Structures are given as C-alpha cells and as structure tokens.
Amino acid sequence: MSAPFLVTERLELWQPHVRDHAGLVALLAPEAVRQHLGARPTSAAEEFNRLLRNAGSWALYGYGILTCRLKGEDEVIGICGVFHSWRGFGTGLDDTPEVGWIFAERAWGKGLATEAARAVLAWFDAAHGPRRVACMINDTNLASMAVAVRLGFVRYGEHDDDGDARLILLERGG
C-alpha cells in the first residue's frame, strides 16, 4: 500500500498493514492509554491479534479500523474506524458496525479523535449508505464521551463489564 486510505487536515489514515504492528504495541503500551480499555497490560501477541482483527473486518465487511499518523510522519498516533463487532452481550453490539478510536497520550485534547472519526464516518456513510453505527465507552472516559456526542451519537443503554466497568452504549443513524 503506497497511499493513505483517507486524509484529513492533519492526519493520514491507513488500512491495516504488517508494518503497523510495532506502532500498535507502542500505542497501547502506556497505562494511561489503556485506562479506559480495561487497563490490563498488552503484549506484542495481543497487538498482533488486534492487527489481524482489524484486517479481518476489512476483508470480510469492506470496512474496519484505520491506522492514524500525523501527515508526513511514520509514527502511529492512533487508530480509528468503523469495524464489524460482535461483543457477545447483545444490546445492539452484536453483528453490527461499531465506531472506535484510541489515540496516543500526546494527541489528547487536540481534536484528533474527532477529526479522524468524522472522516471515517463520512466515508462509511458514502460507501455503505447511512445506517446505524454503535459505540461503547467506559463511563469514566469523559473525553471519548464528548467526542461521541460531537459526532451525533446518543446513549441508548449501558452494560456492566464483569463488574469492573460500566460501559455506556451509544448509537447514531439507522
């Protein structure tokens, strides 16, 4: 792949590639980045599996997570996309398009998640027709909740994740 899939004012968004593995490991290594994702340590093997899931969503459904880099840079600054999920707890998150984003701590507070997600959702709507897209956010992740609201997502439920976290379930369209 020689060109980004989407380009925004500040970002290049690339489809999953083997070269992303080390960047995913580095992105998810800091505890601060994982604090709203279950906060458990990650590993090279887990991030390899994440890379395969991301590529698999593209291969099977024609949409998925994209690797985000600042324009002209090679470092992975985040991931963002609409992917096909099956969370296994029902309530509108099984067998459905789900939007998600994870960004490096140095990107926080700069609007990069909103910028990336807006571009991804606009592409998704154009390519797949406007339809329902869901997302889930840890109730303590106020920054991501603000991003979701800016993107037009509204709360439709919640889920207790094994007693460790309360997940707020949101949706738009459809």
Rosetta silent file (secondary structure, phi, psi, omega in degrees, C-alpha in Angstrom):
SEQUENCE: MSAPFLVTERLELWQPHVRDHAGLVALLAPEAVRQHLGARPTSAAEEFNRLLRNAGSWALYGYGILTCRLKGEDEVIGICGVFHSWRGFGTGLDDTPEVGWIFAERAWGKGLATEAARAVLAWFDAAHGPRRVACMINDTNLASMAVAVRLGFVRYGEHDDDGDARLILLERGG
SCORE:     score description
SCORE:     0.000 S_00000001
   1 L     0.000  125.306 -174.319    0.000    0.000    0.000 S_00000001
   2 L  -110.846   -2.156 -178.189    1.587    3.235   -1.097 S_00000001
   3 L  -144.223  150.671  177.289   -1.001    5.835   -0.111 S_00000001
   4 L   -65.273  154.400  178.480   -3.265    6.556    2.852 S_00000001
   5 L   -74.833  -41.902  177.264   -6.892    5.468    2.620 S_00000001
   6 E  -135.743  149.364  176.147   -8.199    8.804    3.941 S_00000001
   7 E  -130.505  132.966  175.782   -6.521   12.147    4.529 S_00000001
   8 L  -113.181 -171.605  179.856   -7.801   14.879    6.849 S_00000001
   9 L   -57.147  -40.547 -175.552   -6.406   18.302    7.635 S_00000001
  10 L  -119.649   -8.468 -170.790   -3.784   16.832   10.000 S_00000001
  11 E  -124.963  154.240  165.813   -3.955   13.060    9.611 S_00000001
  12 E  -115.902  130.732 -179.461   -3.347   10.196    7.233 S_00000001
  13 E  -114.945  121.005 -172.936   -5.493    7.129    7.869 S_00000001
  14 E  -111.874  144.200  171.037   -4.135    3.860    6.512 S_00000001
  15 L   -66.562  155.621 -177.044   -5.699    0.441    6.121 S_00000001
  16 L   -56.382  141.135  179.948   -4.074   -2.207    8.357 S_00000001
  17 L  -146.761  151.573  179.672   -0.630   -3.342    7.299 S_00000001
  18 H   -53.046  -35.569 -178.330    2.018   -5.614    8.791 S_00000001
  19 H   -63.548  -13.349 -178.629    4.239   -2.556    9.310 S_00000001
  20 H   -78.970  -15.115 -171.160    1.707   -1.264   11.886 S_00000001
  21 H   -55.405  -52.989 -178.243    2.434   -3.967   14.473 S_00000001
  22 H   -61.729  -37.381  178.405    5.260   -2.232   16.332 S_00000001
  23 H   -65.410  -37.088  176.334    3.305    1.026   16.292 S_00000001
  24 H   -65.902  -41.643  178.182    0.261   -0.664   17.826 S_00000001
  25 H   -59.877  -46.968 -179.692    2.427   -2.157   20.565 S_00000001
  26 H   -65.609  -40.821  179.897    3.894    1.284   21.318 S_00000001
  27 H   -59.447  -44.599 -174.107    0.481    2.996   21.147 S_00000001
  28 H   -92.065    0.887 -178.411   -1.115    0.621   23.670 S_00000001
  29 L   -68.299  -43.591 -177.012    1.896    0.252   25.984 S_00000001
  30 L   -67.413  135.368  178.832    1.232    3.240   28.295 S_00000001
  31 H   -58.557  -35.791 -179.447   -1.166    2.541   31.135 S_00000001
  32 H   -60.179  -36.517 -179.972   -2.774    5.959   30.605 S_00000001
  33 H   -70.442  -33.297 -177.269   -3.836    4.943   27.086 S_00000001
  34 H   -90.702   -3.288 -171.620   -5.349    1.680   28.369 S_00000001
  35 L   -57.181  -30.353 -179.627   -7.026    3.141   31.479 S_00000001
  36 L  -105.212   11.015  179.989  -10.488    3.136   29.859 S_00000001
  37 L  -114.487   22.406 -177.495   -9.907   -0.084   27.903 S_00000001
  38 L   102.604  -14.020  174.724   -9.762   -2.383   30.880 S_00000001
  39 L    57.991   11.170  178.083   -6.302   -1.094   31.931 S_00000001
  40 L   -82.344  150.061  178.484   -4.764   -4.538   31.611 S_00000001
  41 L   -60.071  151.959  176.385   -1.277   -4.795   30.150 S_00000001
  42 L  -109.125  176.531  179.400   -0.991   -5.593   26.477 S_00000001
  43 L  -146.465  167.354  176.678    1.604   -7.650   24.635 S_00000001
  44 H   -59.537  -37.720 -179.705    3.077   -7.978   21.175 S_00000001
  45 H   -66.392  -43.482  178.669    0.908  -11.084   20.684 S_00000001
  46 H   -63.750  -39.467 -179.629   -2.296   -9.253   21.686 S_00000001
  47 H   -73.299  -28.520  172.371   -1.500   -6.351   19.378 S_00000001
  48 H   -65.210  -41.822  177.395   -0.749   -8.778   16.550 S_00000001
  49 H   -64.919  -37.230  176.244   -4.224  -10.254   17.138 S_00000001
  50 H   -62.249  -43.821  179.172   -5.709   -6.722   17.123 S_00000001
  51 H   -60.416  -42.110  178.689   -3.985   -6.086   13.777 S_00000001
  52 H   -66.755  -40.799  176.200   -5.449   -9.319   12.384 S_00000001
  53 H   -60.905  -43.953  179.921   -8.957   -8.428   13.654 S_00000001
  54 H   -61.031  -46.838  179.024   -8.653   -5.003   12.056 S_00000001
  55 H   -65.653  -37.022 -179.740   -7.563   -6.511    8.718 S_00000001
  56 H   -64.120  -38.334  177.025  -10.255   -9.188    9.011 S_00000001
  57 H   -62.243  -41.899  176.814  -13.048   -6.628    9.313 S_00000001
  58 H   -62.069  -45.716 -176.327  -11.812   -5.008    6.086 S_00000001
  59 H   -66.330  -38.964 -174.833  -11.570   -8.362    4.308 S_00000001
  60 H   -89.854  -31.389 -172.390  -14.987   -9.634    5.388 S_00000001
  61 H  -120.636  -11.439  179.825  -17.109   -6.474    5.555 S_00000001
  62 L    80.961   13.945  174.375  -15.337   -3.816    3.485 S_00000001
  63 L  -154.118  159.004 -178.520  -14.766   -1.513    6.467 S_00000001
  64 L   177.267 -168.814  179.769  -12.613   -1.531    9.570 S_00000001
  65 E   -74.684  142.992  176.297  -10.110    0.209   11.787 S_00000001
  66 E  -114.755  147.726  176.413   -7.547    2.520   10.205 S_00000001
  67 E   -87.841  128.634 -174.735   -4.070    3.324   11.489 S_00000001
  68 E  -104.614  133.021  175.274   -3.671    7.063   12.097 S_00000001
  69 E  -133.582  146.710  171.411   -0.475    9.017   11.544 S_00000001
  70 E   -64.341  146.579 -178.551    0.166   12.748   11.526 S_00000001
  71 L   -51.374  129.721  176.035    0.669   13.930    7.942 S_00000001
  72 L    77.871    1.799 -179.814    4.146   13.111    6.727 S_00000001
  73 L  -111.797  156.964 -179.153    5.073   11.097    9.841 S_00000001
  74 L  -100.263  -20.861 -177.771    5.515    7.364   10.264 S_00000001
  75 L   -64.800  135.737  175.192    4.733    7.029   13.981 S_00000001
  76 L   -74.273  118.556 -179.752    1.329    5.524   14.790 S_00000001
  77 L   -99.890  -16.479  179.413   -0.544    8.220   16.721 S_00000001
  78 E   179.168  179.189  171.805   -3.814    6.322   16.944 S_00000001
  79 E  -134.127  146.420 -179.022   -6.362    4.004   15.434 S_00000001
  80 E  -159.513  142.333  175.216   -9.878    4.886   14.398 S_00000001
  81 E   172.353  176.425  169.922  -12.560    3.335   12.261 S_00000001
  82 E  -104.421  120.911 -178.485  -15.876    1.625   11.850 S_00000001
  83 E  -124.558  162.817  178.657  -15.369   -2.106   12.303 S_00000001
  84 E   -90.361  123.696 -175.092  -17.723   -5.063   12.437 S_00000001
  85 E  -119.114  160.332  171.222  -18.144   -6.205   16.016 S_00000001
  86 E  -146.156   90.890 -173.878  -19.683   -8.999   17.984 S_00000001
  87 L   -76.006  -22.416  176.261  -19.321   -8.106   21.648 S_00000001
  88 L    85.429    5.013  176.177  -21.274  -11.116   22.888 S_00000001
  89 L  -121.222   16.014  175.169  -23.522   -9.278   25.323 S_00000001
  90 L    67.301 -138.781  179.428  -26.284   -8.282   22.938 S_00000001
  91 L    44.613   44.632  172.057  -27.935   -4.899   23.490 S_00000001
  92 L    82.680    9.160  179.935  -27.204   -3.690   19.980 S_00000001
  93 L  -120.636   20.545  174.045  -23.486   -4.502   19.821 S_00000001
  94 E  -111.592  133.584  177.260  -23.584   -7.932   18.206 S_00000001
  95 E    54.991   53.245 -174.741  -23.148   -8.317   14.455 S_00000001
  96 E  -147.047  154.731  170.709  -23.100   -4.563   13.886 S_00000001
  97 E   -68.445  133.263 -179.620  -20.890   -1.730   12.661 S_00000001
  98 E  -131.288  133.501  175.829  -19.136   -0.142   15.646 S_00000001
  99 E   -94.778  145.641  177.563  -17.005    3.001   15.649 S_00000001
 100 E  -156.519  159.930  178.787  -13.979    3.238   17.885 S_00000001
 101 E  -152.709  146.709  172.558  -10.800    5.208   18.433 S_00000001
 102 E  -141.765  127.194  179.934   -7.663    5.013   20.546 S_00000001
 103 E  -127.389  151.289  177.789   -5.062    7.786   20.442 S_00000001
 104 L   -62.738  150.885 -177.553   -1.632    8.273   21.991 S_00000001
 105 H   -56.068  -36.127 -179.060   -1.497   10.471   25.057 S_00000001
 106 H   -67.617  -12.716  179.113    0.412   13.185   23.156 S_00000001
 107 H   -94.997   -9.654 -174.803   -2.611   13.520   20.830 S_00000001
 108 L   -65.170  143.786  174.800   -5.172   14.066   23.586 S_00000001
 109 L    77.886    9.484 -177.488   -7.042   17.352   23.745 S_00000001
 110 L  -111.100    1.831  179.441   -6.195   18.359   20.177 S_00000001
 111 L    79.411   11.001 -177.612   -9.369   17.202   18.421 S_00000001
 112 H   -70.176  -37.184  178.187   -7.599   14.435   16.505 S_00000001
 113 H   -64.078  -43.717  178.525  -10.042   11.694   17.538 S_00000001
 114 H   -63.697  -43.791  179.796  -12.982   13.834   16.417 S_00000001
 115 H   -60.529  -46.588 -179.669  -11.220   14.719   13.154 S_00000001
 116 H   -65.909  -46.860 -177.034  -10.415   11.094   12.381 S_00000001
 117 H   -66.004  -37.262  176.169  -13.842    9.754   13.365 S_00000001
 118 H   -59.824  -45.484 -179.993  -15.676   12.398   11.327 S_00000001
 119 H   -64.206  -42.726 -179.156  -13.695   11.427    8.238 S_00000001
 120 H   -64.407  -45.533 -178.889  -14.236    7.721    8.859 S_00000001
 121 H   -67.122  -37.649  176.693  -17.988    8.094    9.415 S_00000001
 122 H   -63.295  -43.566  177.242  -18.382   10.284    6.313 S_00000001
 123 H   -62.762  -46.559 -178.014  -16.543    7.660    4.246 S_00000001
 124 H   -58.111  -46.876  179.973  -18.599    4.831    5.817 S_00000001
 125 H   -61.935  -41.151 -179.727  -21.901    6.586    5.051 S_00000001
 126 H   -68.719  -38.575 -175.622  -20.850    7.276    1.451 S_00000001
 127 H   -83.854  -31.756 -172.501  -19.556    3.751    0.874 S_00000001
 128 H  -121.681    4.408 -178.135  -22.151    1.713    2.807 S_00000001
 129 L    79.703  148.393  177.613  -25.153    4.008    2.997 S_00000001
 130 L   -63.148  126.289  178.232  -26.298    5.776    6.117 S_00000001
 131 L  -153.201  170.781 -178.481  -27.052    3.123    8.707 S_00000001
 132 L   -62.543  133.718  172.733  -26.913    2.515   12.398 S_00000001
 133 E  -129.788  134.183 -178.679  -23.432    2.597   13.929 S_00000001
 134 E  -109.367  165.696  168.951  -22.906    1.821   17.603 S_00000001
 135 E  -154.839  159.973  176.605  -20.129    2.505   20.071 S_00000001
 136 E  -132.973  137.872 -175.759  -19.379    1.747   23.688 S_00000001
 137 E  -137.152  133.773  175.474  -17.410    3.941   26.047 S_00000001
 138 E   -56.843  135.209 -174.419  -16.304    3.392   29.627 S_00000001
 139 L   -63.451  -15.365  177.430  -18.376    5.701   31.819 S_00000001
 140 L   -90.524   -5.281 -177.331  -15.217    7.293   33.243 S_00000001
 141 L   -91.517   77.016 -175.153  -13.898    8.264   29.792 S_00000001
 142 H   -65.786  -32.998  179.676  -15.368   11.750   29.624 S_00000001
 143 H   -64.635  -45.718  178.946  -13.154   12.814   26.709 S_00000001
 144 H   -69.134  -32.887  175.232  -14.406    9.987   24.472 S_00000001
 145 H   -61.707  -40.650  178.896  -17.987   10.634   25.560 S_00000001
 146 H   -64.727  -39.536  176.884  -17.553   14.233   24.383 S_00000001
 147 H   -61.120  -48.526 -178.218  -16.190   13.013   21.034 S_00000001
 148 H   -58.475  -43.321  179.113  -19.168   10.672   20.593 S_00000001
 149 H   -63.464  -43.314  177.878  -21.645   13.468   21.345 S_00000001
 150 H   -60.601  -28.650 -179.368  -19.890   15.786   18.852 S_00000001
 151 L   -86.011   -1.355  177.140  -20.279   13.009   16.259 S_00000001
 152 L    92.337   14.340  178.302  -24.032   12.779   16.875 S_00000001
 153 L   -82.571  143.456  177.619  -24.131    9.624   18.996 S_00000001
 154 E  -125.645  147.857 -178.595  -26.844    9.292   21.638 S_00000001
 155 E   -69.756  135.125  174.359  -26.997    6.982   24.620 S_00000001
 156 E  -126.887   -6.643  179.652  -29.313    4.005   24.312 S_00000001
 157 E   178.346 -171.800  175.645  -28.166    1.779   27.165 S_00000001
 158 E  -150.608  163.187 -178.681  -25.388    0.550   29.387 S_00000001
 159 E  -143.986  132.048  173.164  -23.588   -2.663   30.209 S_00000001
 160 E   -86.106  119.593 -177.309  -21.682   -3.753   33.312 S_00000001
 161 E   -90.497   87.139  178.848  -18.457   -5.340   32.104 S_00000001
 162 L    53.474   30.756  177.679  -17.825   -8.096   34.693 S_00000001
 163 L    76.662   -9.123 -178.294  -18.265   -5.571   37.493 S_00000001
 164 L   -82.743  -35.074 -175.358  -15.037   -3.778   36.533 S_00000001
 165 E  -147.828  151.003  172.114  -16.508   -1.050   34.372 S_00000001
 166 E  -102.245  122.442 -179.045  -19.810    0.408   33.322 S_00000001
 167 E  -100.963  128.788  176.548  -19.961    0.788   29.567 S_00000001
 168 E   -89.451  127.139 -178.286  -22.182    3.457   28.060 S_00000001
 169 E  -100.017  129.017 -177.355  -23.782    2.224   24.801 S_00000001
 170 E  -130.099  160.203  179.041  -24.365    4.807   22.094 S_00000001
 171 E  -151.666  161.408  171.169  -25.690    4.849   18.541 S_00000001
 172 E  -145.639  150.527  175.922  -26.349    7.119   15.594 S_00000001
 173 L    65.602 -178.245  172.228  -28.410    6.720   12.458 S_00000001
 174 L    82.334    0.000    0.000  -30.226    3.707   11.200 S_00000001
